[in-house]
């Protein structure tokens, strides 16, 4: 009897376990349909086919109706009975192309293709559909894959490619996450599990919020494909960028679906080509299949294909949500060729609609199509008159969210432990510990044969690849010394197994020249040691010797990240260094060397500094970073020791090593000791961040960033002869302006309290530039390096506008070059400078990397100079 009971219990347990439905989705020619949608009718469960057209669903025992959908094909409803006990039911499905009928249409002379009126309806209702969901929660599966088809031996003929970079899959990862959405467009993600092929401890780079910029209900889609955005086919101004053609219409149950071809009006417009599918009556998107190519000014890839499928939200009448998204891209750069794709499947939705009752469309629904019967369509002008009243829509959303406070929404959505404010992703502890059996259980999209092989090979050889003999063999190849490394990029000696490396700067940075020291050998190396718990220790010794001055300046710096997760960094520097009076100058040693030897311009004014500094940097709370430092330096004046040069410009002579300043007649100081305390705070409101096992990662945030600085010169301690208090504050922000590009402003002001006692290097210096080369286009470009440095109150402001090709793309001969326009304004006010203003315009992305600007300078309304500046402008 006991054995019989045991058998019954075992059978009951097995029958209660979920079964698997798997199969192949093909077209009428038996060709697999990649990324077709497979959903369980009347539930929140769905999946998609893989690149080989295969799908799988894990379902509890019972009978189900599966809905198979693919863009351009008729949906198919198939009944299947699922047995329990891990049994597999095979269900192969063949889809037939949708028969889109294009009935005879009576078109008035004042109108165009009937598609324009249909799209105008979608434009009318775009804002409503964009905001019809106040909040939702869903389960998200993402699979990302990167593949190289061709790998060069060297990049640009200089940098040798490592032995571990080969053709084939270079990145494959999967993630399962719970995500929540709240208006306006706030997505938070809790990553439950992560898998990266060949690295069992690594967390995937997949981030749910990365896809929120691909919302076709937004006027402009922002992505990593290009700096400028792309206009949605149903944007408010879409008619200016698109041509539309009604391919046909088809009835799918109660829905009349219109298939519309979209093409850019002009070749270089920031617009998609392909198809959108609209639902008649509600005028929402049913699905999209759209492409971008090089003509759309893609910058980092050659071609992009996007597919999205929408579905009714479970339990929320009249509300639709995205069911799946697929993005593919091909790229070719620096000899590399390859492709990448990402598949996202959402299921298990819980939705909070914005409206308790969906707003009804004012226009009557289109009549049932009758074969061969002419249909008189409305014109675009007619449809515009039917635009729904959506005033106060944002206010209604706020009221809905206010009535349903955060706690009640969390209850409705089933959120027990919400993420912190600003936290857009949290990787759960143990997310990377799941084995292959777990992934076979939860993976909604089956792996392709290539992906299965990649997991098998890389996972089975991970122990070998992480072993010391294997890593040492790769390091021997990586550590080979080449001419390019020696001269340009620097040499790195790796010991990967021990997590340490040594980097030596290239000859390009080591050899310098100035009139104070003559030829300079500035040898610098950095030793880095990473720990198993993700902390880092760095030691940077520098040995500098000026041959003309016979000046030896040894120094060293230690950087130690003390905490494996939280930003807590200790920095200690000690020794002798040769410093520029202007600590934040744009004048690099290379530029100064070139101008000294070739143009008789010894712009850099230098002094020697002996002493030490101890600094501590930490993030006190999200968005608030504080740095405290104490230093003591013995500063000594230096003089010119050489006047050698390569090209002697007639009538031009080198100047003494004493900066000329409008406030201080003699900047010479002989010798000075200074004990200084510094406290700097940076605050970023609304800081967005990721929480990962290896720490917190801060992301770009639209809100302005504030910074505050307190600098105190302490007198009469260790011989310190300075006494001053400097206070400063600043604000900076980048503003996204849609097709008009991005604007960035940076405003700072401050001054010294009382009657300060200080030397010229303690003045507030501004990042000027007097050469044709620039290292920072966000700073002054015609301002003297030292003339308006001040010990009094000051105000400076900088504004840069990157138009991202808004104007040049309209010029046929220039759009092929992919140049982009920029404009800038720089302002400074001090007592000596008065009102100093720089105005600049230029072009960036020249040969993809250069930027050239022209500037003019005005002082108190009078022009005092002009010039051209060249620098990097990616």
Protein Blocks (a to p, Z undefined) as FASTA:
>chain_A
ZZmmmmmmmmmmmmmpccddddddddfkopacehiacddehiabdcdddfkopacdddde
dddddddddehiacddddddddehhiacdddddddddddddddddddfkbccfklmmmmm
mmmmmmmmmmmpfbdcdddddddddddfbdcfbehhlaccdfkbcgdjfbdcdddddddd
ddehiacdddfbdcdehiakbccfbdfklmmmmcfkbmbdcdfkbmbdcddfkbfklmmm
pccddfbdcdehjbccdddddddfbfklccdeddddddehjlpafbdcddddfknopakb
mbdcddddddddehighiacdfbdcddddddeehiacddddddddehiacddfblbacdd
fbacdddddehiacddddfklmmmmpccfehklmmmmmmmmmmgfklmmmmnopabdcde
hiabdcdehklmpcfklmmmmmmbdcdfklmmmmmmmmmmmmmmmpmklmmmmmmmmmpc
cfklmmmnopadddfknopacddddfklmpccdfklopadddddddddddfkopacdddd
dddddfklopacddddddddfbfkbgcdddddeddddddfblmbcbdfklmmmmmmmnop
afbacdddedddddddddfbghiacddddddddddddddfbfcdfbdcehiacddfbdcd
fklmblcehiacdddddddddddehiacdddfkbccddddfbdcdddddddddehiehia
bdcddddddddddddehjnopadddddddddehjadddfklpccddddfbfbdfbfkbcf
kbcfklmgcfbdcddddddddekhmmmmmpmklmmnopacdddddddddfklmpaddddd
ddehihhlaccddddddeehiafbdcddddddZZ
